[in-house]
Amino acid sequence: MSYHTDEALRGIDGATEAPPRRWSPVTESRPPAETYAPPPIANFTAVGLPATVSDVLSVIGGILLGAVGMIGALDVAGQPWAWAVVLGALVGGTVGWVCRERRWRNLSIGRAGTFYFSDERGRERRIDAEAVRLITAERGLNLTGGAPIAWKRTRVHTATTAPAIRLLLADHPNCFEHMQSLCPHALTIAVNGTVEAPPRPRDFSAERWEQESVQVLSRAFSRRIRRNTLIGLLLLAPAAVLTGFLIHFAGQVEIANVDRLTRAGVGAVVLATGAAILLVHALRLGVRRHALLQRFRRHLQRTPQAPFHLIA
């Protein structure tokens, strides 16, 4: 067996250029198989504010919400209680810090069934498809035009973590389908609230399948309930303070200061309305979680090998 070099082929039949270079076992060696990484199935890039900016805005928003009620109450009372404003700001900033969410900038879906989440600082989180127990489509406020409530996040849940990524509205269905195709044993919650569960895998015992499925479903709802409840209480606290001061000082404020009562009353109504919306939504999520888990448990007891489907 002989191999021609590029230089030897230049003079054949008057050729002036060498043919395309080919791999030769004499002069070259193939890269080892373990270093070859096949291209990913899909790449998705998140939209929205940078993670640092989002965290700062979350804390600032909490500080403002916590302080505004105290400022309004002090305006009605006519007392310079600076410590009350500071206390409200500290409570609001703490809630804002707790409610912030880590923002992943990129998602790469590998052919081997692996999800690679990476943030702006280059930190990565790798999740194997076999570890995914639940895939959820989450809705939120849409500030970019169109419907006020839209698909905002696609999240994968494992036994220990639940990273999410924010995409363009048109990219979420494609991302959701890729995840669902690579995780055939994962439960799913669609953007319209429909819950689906595949048949119990053969390598899962009935006890393990029920325990892990119920746990991941409960945790998914608890995350949203906790967030809505904290923000709702943060809005409700200054509304309650304003209302209390209005009731206490309604008969003592002079006619010239009636505008203070008006401003405080409007602020209390706005804050109380926002708090009521969030708290009622959290209550609805709690009721839905309880009903879903009850129906899912009954399904596993009666027909554990059949798929589960619940329309919202």
N, C-alpha and C positions, 0 to 999 in steps of 0.2 A: 504493500500500500504506500503510495507516494502522494505528497501534497505540494501543489504549486504555490509559490509565493506571488505577491502582487507584482514584484519587479519582473519575474519571469514571464508573466502574462502580458506585460505591456507591449512586447514586440510581436506577439502572435497576430497574424493577419493585419498588420499595420495599425493595431489598436493604439490609440494615444492616451486612453484613460483606463485605469484599472477597474475591473468589475467590483460590484459591492463586496465589501469585506465580509467573510464568513468565518465562523468559529472553526478553529483547527485544534485537534487534540494534541498536536505537537507543540504549538507555541502558546496555547491558552488553556485555561482550565475553567470549567463551569463553576459558578458560585455555589456554595453549599446550599442544599435545599432548605435548611432551617433559617437561612437569612433572607429567603425570598418571601416577601409579603404581598399577597394578591391585593389588587386595588379594592377599596371598599365598595359596598353596594350603593351607598348614598351618603352624601354629606349635607348637613343642614347648618345654617348660620343664624344665630338668634338676632332678634331685633330689639330695639329699646335702648334705654340709657345704659351707660357703663355701670358696672357693679358698684364701684366706689361712689359714684354720683347717686345711684339709687339708694344705697345705704344711708348716705348723708341726708337725702331728702326724707327718708323714712323717719329718721331721728328728729329732724327739724319739724316735720309735720306733727309728730307726737308732742314735741315741746310747745308748739303753737296751740294745739288743741287743748293741752293741759293748762296752759297759762291764760287762754282767752276767757275761760269761765271765771277765773279768779279776778282778772282785770275788770270784767264786767260787774262782778259782785262788789268789788271795792269802789267802782265808779258810782254804784247805787248808794253804798254805805257812806261814801265820802271819807274813807279811812285809808291811810297809806300803809297797808299791811304788806310790805314787800316780801316777807317770809312766806305768805300764802301764795304769791305768784311764783316764787322760787320752788316751793313744794309742788305746785301744779305742773310746772315745767319739768321737774325731775321725774315725776310720775309719768308724764306724757312721753318724755324722752326714753324712759325705760321700756314702756310699752312699744314705742316705735322700733327700738332696737330688737326686742324679742320677736316682733312680727315681721322683721325684714327676712328676705329669702335670698339664698345664694343664687347668683345668676351665672348660668353656664353659657358660654359664648358660641361653642361649636359642638356638634354631635356628629360622629362618624360611625356608621354601621358597617361592621366588617362581614365578610362572606362566611366566616366561621361562626357567626351568631354572637358577636360581641359588640357592645355599645361603648364607645369612647366619648365621655364628656370632658370638655376642657374649658377653662376659664381664661380671662384676659392675661393672667399671670403665668400661663403655661402649665398650671396644675391640672392633672387629669384624674378621672375616676373611671375605672373599667368595670363593666358589669356584663357577666356572661348571661346569655339568653336562658340558660337552664336555671339561673337564680331568680329570674323575674317571676313574680306571682300575680302581679296586677298591672294593667295599663289603663290609665285614665286620661280622658279629655276634659280639661277644666275651662270653665267660662269665667269671664271677668268683664270689667268696664272697658269699653272700646272708645278711645279718645282720638282715633285716626279717621273718623268718618264712617258712615254706614250705620248698622244696627248698634244701639247703645250697649248691648250685651253680646259678646262674641267669644269665639274660641281663642283663649289666650295662652294656654300651656298644654303640653303633652308630657305626661309624667310616667315613669316606670317605677314600680314598687318592688322591693325585695324584702327579706326578713329584717334587714337592718337599716336600709336607706331608701330614699325616694327622690332622686334628682329629677328636675323638670327643665324644659327648655321652652322659651318663648319664640315663636316663629311668625312669619307672615301668615295671614289667614289662609292663603291658598296652599301653603306648604304643610299645614297640620294634617290634612287627610292622608297625604302621601307618607308622611312620617309615621302616622298611626298604623297604616296598612303594613309598612315594612316591619314595624315592631310586632304586630300581631302575627305576621307570617313566620317570623323567626321564633316566636314564643307560643307554640300551639297549646301549651298546658297552662297559660296564664289567663286569669279572669280579665274581663274588660268592662269599662264603664264608658259608653259613648258620649258624645257631646250633648245628645238629647236626653241623657240620663238612663238609657237602656243598659241593663246589666246582663252580661253573658258569662257563663262558665262552661268550660269543656268537660267531657266525661272524666271521671277520676282515672289518672294514669295507672297503669298496671303495677309500676314499681312503687306506688304510694299505698300505704295502708289506709283504711277508712278513717282511723283516728287521726293520722297525720294530715291527710288531705283536708279534713274538716277543721282541724286546729289551725293550720297555716292559712287556709282560705278565709276563715272567719276573722283571724287576727289581722290580716292585711286589709280586708274590707273595713273593719272597725277603725284601724289606724288611718286609713284614707279619709274617712268621714271626720274623725276626731281632729285631724289637722285643720280642716276648714272650720269646724265648729269652734275650736280654740281661738283661731285667728279672728273670726267674726265676733266672738264674745268679748275678747280683750278690747278690740277697737270700739265695739258698742258701749262697753262700760266706760271707756275713756271719754266718749262723747256724752254719756249719761251723767257722769260725775259733775262736770261744770254746769250742765243744764239743771241738775238738782240744786247746786249751790246758788245759781242765779234765781231759780224759783223760790228758794228759801229766803233770800234777801229781799226779793220783790214782795213776798207776803209780809215779812217783818217790817219793812220800811215803807210800805204802800201808804200808810196813814201819817207818816212823819215827814215825808219829802215835801218840800215847798212847791208851790205852783211853778216857780221858775225852773225847778229841776225835774219837771214832768218828762222832759225829753230823755233824761237818764233812764227813767222807768221804761219808756218806749223802746229805747235801744236794747236794754237788758231783756225786755219781754220778747223782742224779735229774735235775739240771740238764743234765748232759752228754747223757743219754739223750733228754730233751725237745728240746734244740737239735739234736742229730744227727738225730732223726726228722724234724723240720721241714726241715732242710737236705736230707735224702735225698729227701723228697717233691718239693721244688722242683727239685732237680738232675735227678732222674729224669724229671720232666715236661719240663724243658728239653731233655733228651736225646731224649725221644719227639718233641718238636716238631721237633728237628733232623732226625731220621730221616724224619719225615713230610714235611718240606719237601723233602728230597732226592728222595724217591719221587714226590712230586707234580710237581716240576719235570721229572723224567725222563719221566714219563708225558705231561705237557703238551707237551714238546718232540717226543716221538714222534708225538703227535696232530697237531701243526702240520706235521710232515714228511709225514704220510700223507694227512690230510684237512683241510687248512687252512681250507676254506670251511664245514666242518661245526661245529656247536656242541660244546663239551666239557662232559662231565658226569662227576664222580667222587664216588661216595658214600663217606662216611667209614667 
